[in-house]
Amino acid sequence: MTLGTPWRAVGHLVLVLLCLSMVVPLLVALGMAFKPPNEVYSLVPWPQAPTLDNFRRLFEQVPFHLYLWNSVATTALRVGGQIVIAVLCAYAFARWEFPGREWLFGAVLGAMMVPHTLTMIPIYMMIAELQWFDTWRALVIPNLAMPFAVFLLRQHFRSFPRELFDAAEMDGAGHWRALWLVVLPNLKPVLSALAIILFIDCWNEYFWPLLVTDAPESRTVQIGIREFLEADHNDFGGLMAGVTLASLPALAVFFVFQRKVMDTFVASGIK
Amino acid sequence: MTATATPLGTAAPLPLRGRQWPLAPFLYLAPMIVLLAVFTYWPLLHTIYLSFVQWNMNPDQPMRWVGAANYSGIFNSPLFDAAFRNTLIYIVASIPLKVLLPIPIAIFVWTLATRGQVYRALLFLPTLFSFTVVAVVFLWLLNPIGGHFVQVARLLGGQWPNVLTDPDLAIWTILLISTWKVIGFNTLLYVAGLASINRDYVEAMRLDGASDWSLVRHLLWPLLTPTTLFVLISTVIFAIQQVFTPIDIMTEGGPQNGTTNLFYMVYQYAFRTFNVGFGAAGTVIIFAFLLAITLIKMRTLDRHVQYQQ
């Protein structure tokens, strides 16, 4: 479909403005991270005399290296756990007919409709009772079930040729070996895409870590940025250094897997 | 995959064979089911119970059954009035900004076909950044002492108001920032929805003399309705839940409860003043609110939605 020239011009204009409005604030923030204090109020987005001082102050003021370590470790544990548990679950639903199958599947998908908003108070009470505050357990375990991942994997099992299962059976492979030898190798593309989505989702999380961590050494990166903001409301250079470090992993993943990330995100609807 | 392969979805799953342990499927399911029972379904029920008690999170204090007192307490509080009104503003204002505005943008990007790659990549950019980062960056840009908005306004001879301390402007600031965060993503959702349209078919309609407008009206819009419905639902949940982060970082619900919403109210009750009963009752109200919106949407949209295929 082609549009008339005036409409095309309007369209490009709107999109260029929109894209600029997205890129400019991010570039300003990136530039700020490398600006010395006397340039902070300059409207020129890049530093005249670039410095790493902001990063030094960031690590001096708050234990940012611990925030990074907590984020890396809990994200790895959580995403790994989410994928293993979802694969096991989707495999059972795809492979067998058993009593209660429809009912259980409904229960799993139904949980997708329950926002965390509705369950946070009792979970918080459990964490308190177990004395899990300020631990990785509190960050990881309540978030291990990811019904959305089961849903996505099931879509892929649907196009999975049943002959592969039958062939594995004929070779004498039990269900456990069939999962490892036949199913997982064929799921590689969707599993890596899923891992990317879950990684960004977990890395960027704010609410839950805010609730269950309090000690400075147990905070994650996103909460750490807020911590730094509270500590010094005027050190925007240091703040933007933190912002840059907090955004790097997701950006790196995007630049490496650009197409895959975009397609999977759009297919999933996660923000 | 060969053409003769039978997809699992079309054939019935394998029945349990004799030599297999009949409990095998349940072992595979167990981790997911147990986690959902403990961390989704049980808390959902527990919240309803908690909404009828008075408790302050202190394990040494007993819970006291107070019946519906928490509900009447919330309904009579000015905080609830503000939170409820703001939640409606967040939702209603989000519809033109986050649900409708992306549609014409998406149609334009779609007409560019592969030449629109750069636009797509840039539109996706804000999705990668956490809401924390976005809120902090805008906090800087909007800051009243030398923030970029203030400076640019001064260069142009105007004055930039302190939007975050103005009770009327603060909520719109948060709304626009959350629009900034999701508009590109929603646009890409619509572009994905349009991707299934065969361009030859469009050209054929074009040769038959169809105008731009009638193409949009009779072909593109009907095909986009399922996507629109999806974007609408996620936008409503977004307006209740995700907006928590910019509220907490930029205004903490203020000024004068001008930016708080139902979720932020629940957070304050339950985790700031440790009034568990009020927090739980607020949660149940959100649940009822979501349920009501879902039902209204299903009733009004079911008649209009045209599913493709």
Interface residues (C-beta under 8 A of the other chain):
Chain A: M1 T2 L3 G4 W7 G11 V14 L15 L18 C19 S21 M22 V23 P25 L26 V28 A29 M32 V40 Y41 L43 V84 I85 A86 L88 C89 Y91 A92 F93 A94 R95 W96 E97 F98 R101 L104 A107 V108 A111 V114 P115 H116 T117 L118 T119 M120 I121 P122 I123 Y124 M125 M126 A128 E129 P142 N143 L144 A145 P147 V150 F157 R158 S159 F160 P161 R162 E163 L164 F165 G174 H175 I200 W203 N204 E205 Y206 F207 L210 L211 Q222 I223 I225 R226 L229 F236 L239 M240 V243 A246 S247 A250 L251 F254 Q258 V261 M262 F265 V266 A267 G269 K271
Chain B: M1 T2 T4 A5 T6 P7 L8 G9 T10 A11 A12 P13 L14 P15 L16 Q20 P22 A24 P25 F26 Y28 L29 P31 M32 I33 L35 L36 V38 F39 T40 Y41 W42 P43 L44 H46 T47 L50 M57 P59 I105 F108 V109 W110 T111 Y119 R120 A121 L122 L123 F124 L125 P126 T127 L128 F129 S130 F131 T132 V133 V136 V137 F138 L139 W140 L141 N143 G146 H148 Q151 V152 W180 K181 V182 I183 G184 F185 L188 L189 V191 A192 R199 V202 E203 R206 D212 L215 F230 S234 I237 F238 I240 Q241 Q242 F244 T245 D248 I249 F263 V266 A270 F271 V276 G279 A280 T283 I286 F287 L290
